């Protein structure tokens, strides 16, 4: 695997990343909420890109993985800014954004900011999930707790319980992408499992319908869950990236 390096992030914390050089547009992997660059998909795609002699970048947002900062103090805007800073510093040329879950939302934000995006692949992309997932799913007591006490604890299907903060909710509202035009004038591939317990197929369809572009496709994979990390799913991700790069 590529050696991990560090740089100063826009929030004053050290951000970890791993870059593999190559020819052509850089494939940038954007991981999900509470995930990091050591996940199955990130590491697998790094090896795939290296075999293809393509540049590849994976990174940890502040409060994630090896990067500095406290997770509960972060929010979508912070993490998007972290990713943007690393990309601009390490891979300033053409990029293909590959976003998993929350990384899919961050990819949509960066698609509006970065000057040389040439493709987007969303893997169980979760745009606007702080509003349409967390906030929409809270009962009145949970909403009061978030607003009055600053956060509420939620159980996790994968790990220990985690805190959803008022900052996360309010900042999320400033970065919603499904409420305003989202133009992607490059190939777009969306991948979604039908057994995904975190992101619904309705979310995938909403993103498909919302993106303005001439080459936007959604693939539904029967039986695949939110991790989307089986051998078959990893092969589909490789295929999607290859199509975008063509």
N, C-alpha and C positions, 0 to 999 in steps of 0.2 A: 504494500500500500504506500501511497505518497506520504512523505514526511509532514507532520503537522507543524505549521508555523503560526505566528501570532502578529497581530497589528492592533494599534489603538483604534477603538471604535468611536463613533460620534457621541456616545453617551459617557465617554471617559473610561470604559472598561476594555480589557484586552479581549479580542475576538480571535478564536482559533479557526483555522481553515487548512485544507489540504488541496494543493494544486498539482495536477499532472499536465505537463506540456504536450503539445501535439500540433497537428495541422488543421486549419479550418475553424469554424465557429466553436466556441467553448461551450460545453454542456455543463450547466450549473444546476446542482441538485439542492432544492430547498426543502428541508425536513419539516415535520409536523409539530404540533403543539406538544411540548414536553418530550419531544424526540430529539435526536442529535445526529451528527454526521457519521457515527459508528453503526447506524442501523443497517439492516440487511440490504435494503434497496440501494442506499448510498454507496456502500462498499462494493456491492455487486456491479453497479453501473460504472464505478471507477475502473474496475478490472476490465469491463467490456470496452470502455472508451480507450483504455491503454492498448488493448489488443487491436482496436481500430485505428490506433495512432491519432486519436482525437484529444484535444485538450479537455480537461475535466476539473471542475471545482466543486468541493463540498465544504460546508461551513457550519459553525455553531453560532446561533444568535446569543446575545447576552442572557445570562441565567440558564443557559442550556449547555450540556456537555462540558467541554474543557474551557469554554469562555468564562470570563469573569461576570460578576453581577449576581443578583438574587432573582430567581424566577418570578416570585410573587410581586416584585416591583416592576416587572416588564409589561408590555402591551404590544398590540399589533403594530402600531406606529413605530415603536422602538425597534422591533425585530425587523420590520421592513427597511428601516434606516440602516440597521446593522448589515443586512444582506446587500443593500445598495452600495454601502461603503466598501465592503470587501470586493464586490464585483468590479467597481470602478478602479480600485487599486490593483487588483490582481489580474483581472480579465477584461480590460477596457474595450476590447474589440467586439465583433459580433458574438452574440450569445443565444443559446437555446435554453429557455427556462423550464426546468422540470420540477414541478411542485407537488409534494405529497401532503394531502389533507390541508392543514393550515398553510403549508408551503404553497399550495395551489392558490390560496387567497393572496399571499404575499407576492406570488408570481404575477397575479392580475394587477396589483398595485405597481409593481416594478415595470410592467408592460407599458405603463403610462409615463414612467420616469426615465427609463434607460433609452439612449438614442439608437442602439444597434441591436435590438431584439429581432431575431430572424425565425423564431419558432417557440411554441409553448406546448408543453405536455402536462396535463393535469391528472394526477393519480388520486382518485377519491377526493378530488378538490373540495375544500370546505369554505367557499367564500361567505363572508358575513356571518360566520357561525356564532360569534358572541351575541349577536342580536337574534338571529333566526333559530339558533339552537339553545344557548344558555338562557337568555332573557325570555324568549318565548316559552321556554319550558318551565320557568320558575313559577311557583305559586306566589300569592300576595305576601305571605310571610317571608319567603326567600328574597323577594324583591325589596322588602323593607329592610331586611338584614343587610343586604348588599349596600343599599343607599345610606343607611343610618350607621352601620358598624364597619363599613368599608370592605366587606367580603363575606362569602358564604362557602362552607366546606361541602364538597361533592365527592361521592365515591367514584372510584376508577375501576374499569373492567380489567385493567392491566397492572396497576401498581397501587401504591398507597393513596388515600384520599388527597385531594388537592383543593386549593382555595381559588375561587373565582372572585376577583376583586372589582370594586367599583371603577377603579382606573381602567381595567380591561374592558369593561362594558362601555364606559363613556368614550374611551379612545377608539374602540371598535366602531362606534357610530360615526366617528370622523373619517373612517377609512372604508366605508361600505362601497362595494363595487357593483352590486346588482340593482342599485337605485339610480344610476346614471350611466350614460353610454359607455360601452367598453369595446373599443375598436381594436382588432388584431389583424393587421394586414399582412399576415404570414400564416403558414400552416399551423393548425391547432389540432391536437389529438387529446381527447378526454377518455379516461379509462375508469370504469366503475363496476364494483362487484355487487351482485344482487343480494348477497347475504351480509352486506356492510351494516354493522350495528351502530355506527357513528354518523355516517353520511348517507342520506337516502337517495334513491334513484331520482326522486323529484328534484333534489338539489342539482344533480348532474344535468337533468333536462333543463332546469331553469338557467344554468350557466350556458348550456348549448344554445338555447334560444336567445340569450341575452348578448352573447358575443357577436359583434358585427365584423364579418369577415367572409371571404370567398371560399375558404378551405378549412371548414370546422367540422370535425367528426367526433362522434361519441361511440365507444364500444362498451356494451354491457356484458359482463362476464358472469354467467350463471354459477352460483355457488361460492364465488370469491368473497372474502370478508374484507374488513377495513385494512388489514395489514397488506394485502395484495402482494404477498411475498413468496408464493409458491413458485416452483420452477416454471410452470406454465404462465403465471402472471409476470414473472421477471422477463420471460421471453417476449411477452406482449409489450412490455415497456421498451425493451430493446427495439422491437419492430416499430413502435410509435416514434421513437427518437430518430431511427434511421429514415423513416418516411419524411419527417420534418426536415431533416438535414438534406434530403434529396431535392 
